[in-house]
């Protein structure tokens, strides 16, 4: 029996796996490091845990050296070219105020600055 597909509901599955995503993000970090003095970059959430679905965003924590900058979030978004990117961007002083929360969020994350 032939089945008809719904044209109004399209789901685009990512064209990469976790390893490819990590490699792609790491490839883009040198360019980001030229714009922001990076201290910590962590992939966390469903992609880091290996539970990503077609609806998952790509959660990335970026902590950079003080002082806080108004353009930091935009620079991260422009530089890390990954569909579904959900950047969480903090200067060190900002991150220090919410350190417990960031530690919980990234506990099982993948350190993108590590070799």
Buried (B, 14 or more C-beta within 10 A) or exposed (E): EEEEEEEEEEEEEBEBEBEEBBEBBBEBBEEBBEBBEBBBBBBBBBBBBEEBEEEBBBBBBBBBEEEEBEEBBEBBBEBBEBEBBEBBBBBBEBBEEEEEEBEEBBEEBBBBEEE
